[in-house]
Amino acid sequence: MNQPIYQQTGTTATVQAAGDKPPFPEPVVLTPEQRSRMARRAGQGIVRALVAQAFMGLVAIGLSAWISGAYAAASALIGAAAYFVPNALFALRLLLGLMGGGNAGALSFFWGEAFKLGFAVLTLATAAMANTGWLVWPALLFGLLCVLKGYVLLLFFRKLP
């Protein structure tokens, strides 16, 4: 039995036979100039995010040093580096891919995110197991949080890509 299939999208409804393929719009084909412009804007967004994260990390380190001294500043540096270093490496990989004209696949993006998370966990676990006696956990977490929320600076200045 071939019963019609009714589909409604937005304000229009279409009827198609059960064996027909659904109508899809034509794919968008970009010119090389459009691709170049999109890659340039994406690269600028990545660099802006890294600069914002670095600035927020420096603010966290400076505030920690001013409020609690050198040990707190070193702890904030460890916290900030736990996320900034792998994020910068992943961003570098993305930027190289943009410059080379290659398309980033979902799997490579997934592995990059897994690397960032694994590096952050490894750094924090190493800091916890080192048991140095001088580590200031609130400052470490403050440094980590500031770098994680670096995009808030971009939101504030309306510089998100």
C-alpha positions, 0 to 999 in steps of 0.5 A: 500500500502506497499511502501518501506521506504528509510533511509540514515545514513552516507554513507550507505542507507537501504531499509525496508518495511513499516511495518518492525521495523528499525534495532537498534544496540545492547545495550552496556552492561557494566561490574561491573568494567566498571560501577565502573570506570565510576562512579569514573570518574564522581564523580571526575569531579563533585568534580573538578567542585565544587573545581573550583567554590569554588576557583573562589568564593574565588578569587571574594571575595578577589578581591572585598575586595582588591579593594573596602573593606569589604562591597564589599567582603560581597556582593561578598560572597552573590553572590557567595553563591547564586549559590555555595550553591545549586550547592554543595547540588545538587552535593552531591545528585549526588555523593550519587547516584553514590556511591549507584549505582543508576541511575539518571533519567532525572526528578531528574536532572531537579528538581535539576536544578530547585532547583539551579535556584530557590535558586539563584533567592530567594537569589538575591531577598532577597538581593535586598529586604533587602535594607541594604544600604551596598550591593555593586551590582557590587561585588555581580554580580562579585561573582555570575559570577565567581562561574557560570564560575568556569568551565573556570578554568578547561578548562584552566588547561585541567581538564574537565572530 
